[in-house]
Amino acid sequence: MEKTNKTDKKDDKSTWVIGGTTLIGTGVGFILLKTSPLLFVASILIGMGTGLVIASLISTRNRQK
């Protein structure tokens, strides 16, 4: 079993990316809420999906170093 270094956890920003894009999606959703509640839910899901894609790209980039 490998020991994880504390600096590795500090360098991992994937959770910040997922949370940030979800907040962006929520903000856009509140703007679109007057138009349709379904657009509100869709914008949150798009924000989470975008965050997951960016997080996977970041994690693969960190593994290559």
PyMOL Python script that loads the backbone (N, CA, C, O; Angstrom):
from pymol import cmd

cmd.read_pdbstr("""\
ATOM      1  N   MET A   1       0.844  -1.168   0.000  1.00  0.00           N
ATOM      2  CA  MET A   1       0.000   0.000   0.000  1.00  0.00           C
ATOM      3  C   MET A   1       0.898   1.243   0.000  1.00  0.00           C
ATOM      4  O   MET A   1       1.832   1.350   0.794  1.00  0.00           O
ATOM      5  N   GLU A   2       0.597   2.166  -0.897  1.00  0.00           N
ATOM      6  CA  GLU A   2       1.393   3.377  -0.994  1.00  0.00           C
ATOM      7  C   GLU A   2       0.889   4.428  -0.025  1.00  0.00           C
ATOM      8  O   GLU A   2      -0.314   4.570   0.197  1.00  0.00           O
ATOM      9  N   LYS A   3       1.824   5.157   0.545  1.00  0.00           N
ATOM     10  CA  LYS A   3       1.430   6.261   1.415  1.00  0.00           C
ATOM     11  C   LYS A   3       1.198   7.495   0.559  1.00  0.00           C
ATOM     12  O   LYS A   3       1.989   7.802  -0.332  1.00  0.00           O
ATOM     13  N   THR A   4       0.118   8.191   0.834  1.00  0.00           N
ATOM     14  CA  THR A   4      -0.138   9.420   0.089  1.00  0.00           C
ATOM     15  C   THR A   4       0.538  10.583   0.782  1.00  0.00           C
ATOM     16  O   THR A   4       0.520  10.690   2.008  1.00  0.00           O
ATOM     17  N   ASN A   5       1.117  11.429   0.006  1.00  0.00           N
ATOM     18  CA  ASN A   5       1.816  12.590   0.534  1.00  0.00           C
ATOM     19  C   ASN A   5       0.809  13.713   0.757  1.00  0.00           C
ATOM     20  O   ASN A   5      -0.123  13.876  -0.031  1.00  0.00           O
ATOM     21  N   LYS A   6       0.990  14.486   1.819  1.00  0.00           N
ATOM     22  CA  LYS A   6       0.061  15.579   2.105  1.00  0.00           C
ATOM     23  C   LYS A   6       0.107  16.648   1.029  1.00  0.00           C
ATOM     24  O   LYS A   6      -0.896  17.325   0.802  1.00  0.00           O
ATOM     25  N   THR A   7       1.225  16.819   0.366  1.00  0.00           N
ATOM     26  CA  THR A   7       1.305  17.820  -0.692  1.00  0.00           C
ATOM     27  C   THR A   7       0.475  17.401  -1.904  1.00  0.00           C
ATOM     28  O   THR A   7       0.004  18.260  -2.649  1.00  0.00           O
ATOM     29  N   ASP A   8       0.287  16.088  -2.116  1.00  0.00           N
ATOM     30  CA  ASP A   8      -0.542  15.624  -3.218  1.00  0.00           C
ATOM     31  C   ASP A   8      -1.987  16.075  -3.034  1.00  0.00           C
ATOM     32  O   ASP A   8      -2.644  16.470  -3.997  1.00  0.00           O
ATOM     33  N   LYS A   9      -2.478  16.016  -1.809  1.00  0.00           N
ATOM     34  CA  LYS A   9      -3.846  16.433  -1.548  1.00  0.00           C
ATOM     35  C   LYS A   9      -4.007  17.943  -1.691  1.00  0.00           C
ATOM     36  O   LYS A   9      -5.062  18.422  -2.106  1.00  0.00           O
ATOM     37  N   LYS A  10      -2.962  18.693  -1.347  1.00  0.00           N
ATOM     38  CA  LYS A  10      -3.035  20.139  -1.511  1.00  0.00           C
ATOM     39  C   LYS A  10      -3.022  20.534  -2.976  1.00  0.00           C
ATOM     40  O   LYS A  10      -3.641  21.528  -3.356  1.00  0.00           O
ATOM     41  N   ASP A  11      -2.325  19.767  -3.801  1.00  0.00           N
ATOM     42  CA  ASP A  11      -2.231  20.079  -5.220  1.00  0.00           C
ATOM     43  C   ASP A  11      -3.478  19.645  -5.990  1.00  0.00           C
ATOM     44  O   ASP A  11      -3.700  20.118  -7.104  1.00  0.00           O
ATOM     45  N   ASP A  12      -4.289  18.765  -5.429  1.00  0.00           N
ATOM     46  CA  ASP A  12      -5.477  18.268  -6.102  1.00  0.00           C
ATOM     47  C   ASP A  12      -6.602  19.286  -5.972  1.00  0.00           C
ATOM     48  O   ASP A  12      -7.126  19.503  -4.879  1.00  0.00           O
ATOM     49  N   LYS A  13      -6.968  19.903  -7.072  1.00  0.00           N
ATOM     50  CA  LYS A  13      -7.998  20.943  -7.073  1.00  0.00           C
ATOM     51  C   LYS A  13      -9.287  20.465  -7.737  1.00  0.00           C
ATOM     52  O   LYS A  13     -10.141  21.282  -8.083  1.00  0.00           O
ATOM     53  N   SER A  14      -9.439  19.152  -7.918  1.00  0.00           N
ATOM     54  CA  SER A  14     -10.601  18.644  -8.637  1.00  0.00           C
ATOM     55  C   SER A  14     -11.903  18.917  -7.888  1.00  0.00           C
ATOM     56  O   SER A  14     -12.922  19.210  -8.514  1.00  0.00           O
ATOM     57  N   THR A  15     -11.886  18.825  -6.569  1.00  0.00           N
ATOM     58  CA  THR A  15     -13.120  19.098  -5.830  1.00  0.00           C
ATOM     59  C   THR A  15     -13.495  20.573  -5.913  1.00  0.00           C
ATOM     60  O   THR A  15     -14.676  20.919  -5.922  1.00  0.00           O
ATOM     61  N   TRP A  16     -12.483  21.440  -5.974  1.00  0.00           N
ATOM     62  CA  TRP A  16     -12.759  22.867  -6.130  1.00  0.00           C
ATOM     63  C   TRP A  16     -13.379  23.150  -7.488  1.00  0.00           C
ATOM     64  O   TRP A  16     -14.265  23.996  -7.606  1.00  0.00           O
ATOM     65  N   VAL A  17     -12.918  22.449  -8.507  1.00  0.00           N
ATOM     66  CA  VAL A  17     -13.454  22.652  -9.858  1.00  0.00           C
ATOM     67  C   VAL A  17     -14.906  22.202  -9.921  1.00  0.00           C
ATOM     68  O   VAL A  17     -15.745  22.902 -10.489  1.00  0.00           O
ATOM     69  N   ILE A  18     -15.214  21.055  -9.351  1.00  0.00           N
ATOM     70  CA  ILE A  18     -16.583  20.545  -9.383  1.00  0.00           C
ATOM     71  C   ILE A  18     -17.510  21.481  -8.618  1.00  0.00           C
ATOM     72  O   ILE A  18     -18.600  21.802  -9.093  1.00  0.00           O
ATOM     73  N   GLY A  19     -17.089  21.914  -7.450  1.00  0.00           N
ATOM     74  CA  GLY A  19     -17.910  22.831  -6.663  1.00  0.00           C
ATOM     75  C   GLY A  19     -18.081  24.182  -7.331  1.00  0.00           C
ATOM     76  O   GLY A  19     -19.166  24.762  -7.301  1.00  0.00           O
ATOM     77  N   GLY A  20     -17.016  24.683  -7.931  1.00  0.00           N
ATOM     78  CA  GLY A  20     -17.085  25.986  -8.587  1.00  0.00           C
ATOM     79  C   GLY A  20     -18.002  25.986  -9.798  1.00  0.00           C
ATOM     80  O   GLY A  20     -18.797  26.908  -9.977  1.00  0.00           O
ATOM     81  N   THR A  21     -17.897  24.969 -10.618  1.00  0.00           N
ATOM     82  CA  THR A  21     -18.769  24.928 -11.792  1.00  0.00           C
ATOM     83  C   THR A  21     -20.219  24.657 -11.408  1.00  0.00           C
ATOM     84  O   THR A  21     -21.136  25.103 -12.097  1.00  0.00           O
ATOM     85  N   THR A  22     -20.430  23.936 -10.324  1.00  0.00           N
ATOM     86  CA  THR A  22     -21.800  23.750  -9.842  1.00  0.00           C
ATOM     87  C   THR A  22     -22.394  25.076  -9.372  1.00  0.00           C
ATOM     88  O   THR A  22     -23.564  25.365  -9.621  1.00  0.00           O
ATOM     89  N   LEU A  23     -21.583  25.874  -8.695  1.00  0.00           N
ATOM     90  CA  LEU A  23     -22.050  27.203  -8.277  1.00  0.00           C
ATOM     91  C   LEU A  23     -22.316  28.110  -9.470  1.00  0.00           C
ATOM     92  O   LEU A  23     -23.274  28.883  -9.458  1.00  0.00           O
ATOM     93  N   ILE A  24     -21.485  28.024 -10.490  1.00  0.00           N
ATOM     94  CA  ILE A  24     -21.732  28.798 -11.704  1.00  0.00           C
ATOM     95  C   ILE A  24     -23.036  28.354 -12.348  1.00  0.00           C
ATOM     96  O   ILE A  24     -23.835  29.187 -12.777  1.00  0.00           O
ATOM     97  N   GLY A  25     -23.255  27.046 -12.418  1.00  0.00           N
ATOM     98  CA  GLY A  25     -24.507  26.529 -12.977  1.00  0.00           C
ATOM     99  C   GLY A  25     -25.711  26.962 -12.171  1.00  0.00           C
ATOM    100  O   GLY A  25     -26.762  27.253 -12.742  1.00  0.00           O
ATOM    101  N   THR A  26     -25.584  27.010 -10.860  1.00  0.00           N
ATOM    102  CA  THR A  26     -26.682  27.467 -10.007  1.00  0.00           C
ATOM    103  C   THR A  26     -26.963  28.943 -10.245  1.00  0.00           C
ATOM    104  O   THR A  26     -28.123  29.354 -10.300  1.00  0.00           O
ATOM    105  N   GLY A  27     -25.910  29.744 -10.387  1.00  0.00           N
ATOM    106  CA  GLY A  27     -26.097  31.165 -10.652  1.00  0.00           C
ATOM    107  C   GLY A  27     -26.795  31.415 -11.970  1.00  0.00           C
ATOM    108  O   GLY A  27     -27.701  32.245 -12.054  1.00  0.00           O
ATOM    109  N   VAL A  28     -26.380  30.705 -12.991  1.00  0.00           N
ATOM    110  CA  VAL A  28     -27.049  30.828 -14.295  1.00  0.00           C
ATOM    111  C   VAL A  28     -28.483  30.332 -14.190  1.00  0.00           C
ATOM    112  O   VAL A  28     -29.388  30.892 -14.808  1.00  0.00           O
ATOM    113  N   GLY A  29     -28.684  29.286 -13.410  1.00  0.00           N
ATOM    114  CA  GLY A  29     -30.026  28.741 -13.230  1.00  0.00           C
ATOM    115  C   GLY A  29     -30.969  29.728 -12.562  1.00  0.00           C
ATOM    116  O   GLY A  29     -32.148  29.795 -12.911  1.00  0.00           O
ATOM    117  N   PHE A  30     -30.460  30.493 -11.605  1.00  0.00           N
ATOM    118  CA  PHE A  30     -31.306  31.496 -10.960  1.00  0.00           C
ATOM    119  C   PHE A  30     -31.708  32.597 -11.940  1.00  0.00           C
ATOM    120  O   PHE A  30     -32.803  33.150 -11.846  1.00  0.00           O
ATOM    121  N   ILE A  31     -30.820  32.907 -12.874  1.00  0.00           N
ATOM    122  CA  ILE A  31     -31.177  33.892 -13.896  1.00  0.00           C
ATOM    123  C   ILE A  31     -32.267  33.332 -14.806  1.00  0.00           C
ATOM    124  O   ILE A  31     -33.187  34.052 -15.195  1.00  0.00           O
ATOM    125  N   LEU A  32     -32.164  32.059 -15.141  1.00  0.00           N
ATOM    126  CA  LEU A  32     -33.123  31.430 -16.048  1.00  0.00           C
ATOM    127  C   LEU A  32     -34.376  30.915 -15.343  1.00  0.00           C
ATOM    128  O   LEU A  32     -35.281  30.393 -15.995  1.00  0.00           O
ATOM    129  N   LEU A  33     -34.437  31.057 -14.033  1.00  0.00           N
ATOM    130  CA  LEU A  33     -35.555  30.501 -13.273  1.00  0.00           C
ATOM    131  C   LEU A  33     -36.889  31.145 -13.653  1.00  0.00           C
ATOM    132  O   LEU A  33     -37.930  30.488 -13.629  1.00  0.00           O
ATOM    133  N   LYS A  34     -36.853  32.432 -14.005  1.00  0.00           N
ATOM    134  CA  LYS A  34     -38.091  33.093 -14.426  1.00  0.00           C
ATOM    135  C   LYS A  34     -38.624  32.511 -15.730  1.00  0.00           C
ATOM    136  O   LYS A  34     -39.835  32.466 -15.949  1.00  0.00           O
ATOM    137  N   THR A  35     -37.724  32.071 -16.583  1.00  0.00           N
ATOM    138  CA  THR A  35     -38.126  31.496 -17.864  1.00  0.00           C
ATOM    139  C   THR A  35     -38.741  30.119 -17.679  1.00  0.00           C
ATOM    140  O   THR A  35     -39.852  29.853 -18.138  1.00  0.00           O
ATOM    141  N   SER A  36     -38.000  29.243 -16.996  1.00  0.00           N
ATOM    142  CA  SER A  36     -38.480  27.871 -16.824  1.00  0.00           C
ATOM    143  C   SER A  36     -37.726  27.202 -15.674  1.00  0.00           C
ATOM    144  O   SER A  36     -36.499  27.291 -15.612  1.00  0.00           O
ATOM    145  N   PRO A  37     -38.434  26.540 -14.772  1.00  0.00           N
ATOM    146  CA  PRO A  37     -37.758  25.796 -13.700  1.00  0.00           C
ATOM    147  C   PRO A  37     -36.912  24.636 -14.237  1.00  0.00           C
ATOM    148  O   PRO A  37     -35.931  24.229 -13.613  1.00  0.00           O
ATOM    149  N   LEU A  38     -37.302  24.114 -15.394  1.00  0.00           N
ATOM    150  CA  LEU A  38     -36.544  23.028 -15.991  1.00  0.00           C
ATOM    151  C   LEU A  38     -35.159  23.502 -16.441  1.00  0.00           C
ATOM    152  O   LEU A  38     -34.192  22.744 -16.372  1.00  0.00           O
ATOM    153  N   LEU A  39     -35.064  24.750 -16.900  1.00  0.00           N
ATOM    154  CA  LEU A  39     -33.763  25.312 -17.265  1.00  0.00           C
ATOM    155  C   LEU A  39     -32.877  25.480 -16.037  1.00  0.00           C
ATOM    156  O   LEU A  39     -31.655  25.372 -16.136  1.00  0.00           O
ATOM    157  N   PHE A  40     -33.479  25.742 -14.886  1.00  0.00           N
ATOM    158  CA  PHE A  40     -32.727  25.846 -13.635  1.00  0.00           C
ATOM    159  C   PHE A  40     -32.044  24.514 -13.319  1.00  0.00           C
ATOM    160  O   PHE A  40     -30.853  24.475 -13.010  1.00  0.00           O
ATOM    161  N   VAL A  41     -32.799  23.444 -13.398  1.00  0.00           N
ATOM    162  CA  VAL A  41     -32.245  22.113 -13.116  1.00  0.00           C
ATOM    163  C   VAL A  41     -31.207  21.736 -14.163  1.00  0.00           C
ATOM    164  O   VAL A  41     -30.168  21.162 -13.839  1.00  0.00           O
ATOM    165  N   ALA A  42     -31.495  22.062 -15.422  1.00  0.00           N
ATOM    166  CA  ALA A  42     -30.556  21.734 -16.496  1.00  0.00           C
ATOM    167  C   ALA A  42     -29.234  22.469 -16.329  1.00  0.00           C
ATOM    168  O   ALA A  42     -28.174  21.894 -16.574  1.00  0.00           O
ATOM    169  N   SER A  43     -29.280  23.725 -15.917  1.00  0.00           N
ATOM    170  CA  SER A  43     -28.037  24.478 -15.759  1.00  0.00           C
ATOM    171  C   SER A  43     -27.203  23.933 -14.601  1.00  0.00           C
ATOM    172  O   SER A  43     -25.975  23.943 -14.673  1.00  0.00           O
ATOM    173  N   ILE A  44     -27.844  23.461 -13.546  1.00  0.00           N
ATOM    174  CA  ILE A  44     -27.099  22.841 -12.447  1.00  0.00           C
ATOM    175  C   ILE A  44     -26.428  21.555 -12.924  1.00  0.00           C
ATOM    176  O   ILE A  44     -25.265  21.304 -12.607  1.00  0.00           O
ATOM    177  N   LEU A  45     -27.156  20.748 -13.680  1.00  0.00           N
ATOM    178  CA  LEU A  45     -26.583  19.496 -14.190  1.00  0.00           C
ATOM    179  C   LEU A  45     -25.455  19.754 -15.180  1.00  0.00           C
ATOM    180  O   LEU A  45     -24.460  19.029 -15.193  1.00  0.00           O
ATOM    181  N   ILE A  46     -25.603  20.781 -16.007  1.00  0.00           N
ATOM    182  CA  ILE A  46     -24.536  21.134 -16.945  1.00  0.00           C
ATOM    183  C   ILE A  46     -23.301  21.601 -16.177  1.00  0.00           C
ATOM    184  O   ILE A  46     -22.177  21.258 -16.543  1.00  0.00           O
ATOM    185  N   GLY A  47     -23.505  22.377 -15.118  1.00  0.00           N
ATOM    186  CA  GLY A  47     -22.379  22.821 -14.304  1.00  0.00           C
ATOM    187  C   GLY A  47     -21.654  21.669 -13.641  1.00  0.00           C
ATOM    188  O   GLY A  47     -20.423  21.647 -13.603  1.00  0.00           O
ATOM    189  N   MET A  48     -22.404  20.714 -13.119  1.00  0.00           N
ATOM    190  CA  MET A  48     -21.778  19.555 -12.484  1.00  0.00           C
ATOM    191  C   MET A  48     -21.052  18.695 -13.517  1.00  0.00           C
ATOM    192  O   MET A  48     -19.945  18.220 -13.261  1.00  0.00           O
ATOM    193  N   GLY A  49     -21.661  18.495 -14.665  1.00  0.00           N
ATOM    194  CA  GLY A  49     -21.024  17.695 -15.718  1.00  0.00           C
ATOM    195  C   GLY A  49     -19.743  18.330 -16.215  1.00  0.00           C
ATOM    196  O   GLY A  49     -18.744  17.643 -16.429  1.00  0.00           O
ATOM    197  N   THR A  50     -19.768  19.642 -16.400  1.00  0.00           N
ATOM    198  CA  THR A  50     -18.570  20.351 -16.835  1.00  0.00           C
ATOM    199  C   THR A  50     -17.466  20.230 -15.783  1.00  0.00           C
ATOM    200  O   THR A  50     -16.300  20.019 -16.117  1.00  0.00           O
ATOM    201  N   GLY A  51     -17.841  20.363 -14.530  1.00  0.00           N
ATOM    202  CA  GLY A  51     -16.862  20.220 -13.455  1.00  0.00           C
ATOM    203  C   GLY A  51     -16.242  18.843 -13.401  1.00  0.00           C
ATOM    204  O   GLY A  51     -15.043  18.709 -13.157  1.00  0.00           O
ATOM    205  N   LEU A  52     -17.045  17.815 -13.627  1.00  0.00           N
ATOM    206  CA  LEU A  52     -16.517  16.455 -13.615  1.00  0.00           C
ATOM    207  C   LEU A  52     -15.548  16.217 -14.771  1.00  0.00           C
ATOM    208  O   LEU A  52     -14.531  15.542 -14.610  1.00  0.00           O
ATOM    209  N   VAL A  53     -15.876  16.779 -15.943  1.00  0.00           N
ATOM    210  CA  VAL A  53     -14.983  16.624 -17.095  1.00  0.00           C
ATOM    211  C   VAL A  53     -13.661  17.344 -16.844  1.00  0.00           C
ATOM    212  O   VAL A  53     -12.592  16.791 -17.105  1.00  0.00           O
ATOM    213  N   ILE A  54     -13.730  18.570 -16.342  1.00  0.00           N
ATOM    214  CA  ILE A  54     -12.506  19.328 -16.068  1.00  0.00           C
ATOM    215  C   ILE A  54     -11.698  18.651 -14.964  1.00  0.00           C
ATOM    216  O   ILE A  54     -10.470  18.614 -15.035  1.00  0.00           O
ATOM    217  N   ALA A  55     -12.372  18.117 -13.947  1.00  0.00           N
ATOM    218  CA  ALA A  55     -11.665  17.434 -12.859  1.00  0.00           C
ATOM    219  C   ALA A  55     -10.937  16.197 -13.364  1.00  0.00           C
ATOM    220  O   ALA A  55      -9.821  15.915 -12.929  1.00  0.00           O
ATOM    221  N   SER A  56     -11.555  15.459 -14.275  1.00  0.00           N
ATOM    222  CA  SER A  56     -10.873  14.276 -14.807  1.00  0.00           C
ATOM    223  C   SER A  56      -9.674  14.678 -15.654  1.00  0.00           C
ATOM    224  O   SER A  56      -8.654  13.989 -15.650  1.00  0.00           O
ATOM    225  N   LEU A  57      -9.786  15.788 -16.382  1.00  0.00           N
ATOM    226  CA  LEU A  57      -8.640  16.263 -17.155  1.00  0.00           C
ATOM    227  C   LEU A  57      -7.502  16.713 -16.247  1.00  0.00           C
ATOM    228  O   LEU A  57      -6.332  16.474 -16.546  1.00  0.00           O
ATOM    229  N   ILE A  58      -7.843  17.358 -15.148  1.00  0.00           N
ATOM    230  CA  ILE A  58      -6.818  17.803 -14.200  1.00  0.00           C
ATOM    231  C   ILE A  58      -6.133  16.607 -13.551  1.00  0.00           C
ATOM    232  O   ILE A  58      -4.911  16.594 -13.402  1.00  0.00           O
ATOM    233  N   SER A  59      -6.918  15.601 -13.164  1.00  0.00           N
ATOM    234  CA  SER A  59      -6.320  14.449 -12.478  1.00  0.00           C
ATOM    235  C   SER A  59      -5.420  13.650 -13.411  1.00  0.00           C
ATOM    236  O   SER A  59      -4.376  13.161 -12.980  1.00  0.00           O
ATOM    237  N   THR A  60      -5.797  13.507 -14.669  1.00  0.00           N
ATOM    238  CA  THR A  60      -4.917  12.789 -15.604  1.00  0.00           C
ATOM    239  C   THR A  60      -3.657  13.590 -15.888  1.00  0.00           C
ATOM    240  O   THR A  60      -2.587  13.017 -16.093  1.00  0.00           O
ATOM    241  N   ARG A  61      -3.780  14.923 -15.900  1.00  0.00           N
ATOM    242  CA  ARG A  61      -2.608  15.767 -16.121  1.00  0.00           C
ATOM    243  C   ARG A  61      -1.655  15.690 -14.937  1.00  0.00           C
ATOM    244  O   ARG A  61      -0.437  15.714 -15.112  1.00  0.00           O
ATOM    245  N   ASN A  62      -2.213  15.595 -13.724  1.00  0.00           N
ATOM    246  CA  ASN A  62      -1.370  15.498 -12.523  1.00  0.00           C
ATOM    247  C   ASN A  62      -0.672  14.136 -12.457  1.00  0.00           C
ATOM    248  O   ASN A  62       0.443  14.041 -11.944  1.00  0.00           O
ATOM    249  N   ARG A  63      -1.304  13.101 -12.959  1.00  0.00           N
ATOM    250  CA  ARG A  63      -0.694  11.768 -12.931  1.00  0.00           C
ATOM    251  C   ARG A  63       0.466  11.655 -13.902  1.00  0.00           C
ATOM    252  O   ARG A  63       1.397  10.882 -13.676  1.00  0.00           O
ATOM    253  N   GLN A  64       0.414  12.422 -14.984  1.00  0.00           N
ATOM    254  CA  GLN A  64       1.466  12.347 -15.989  1.00  0.00           C
ATOM    255  C   GLN A  64       2.756  13.011 -15.519  1.00  0.00           C
ATOM    256  O   GLN A  64       3.821  12.725 -16.065  1.00  0.00           O
ATOM    257  N   LYS A  65       2.689  13.885 -14.527  1.00  0.00           N
ATOM    258  CA  LYS A  65       3.893  14.581 -14.044  1.00  0.00           C
ATOM    259  C   LYS A  65       4.792  13.684 -13.264  1.00  0.00           C
ATOM    260  O   LYS A  65       5.842  14.121 -12.792  1.00  0.00           O
TER     261      LYS A  65
END
""", "prot")
cmd.dss("prot")
cmd.show_as("cartoon", "prot")
cmd.util.cbc("prot")
cmd.orient("prot")
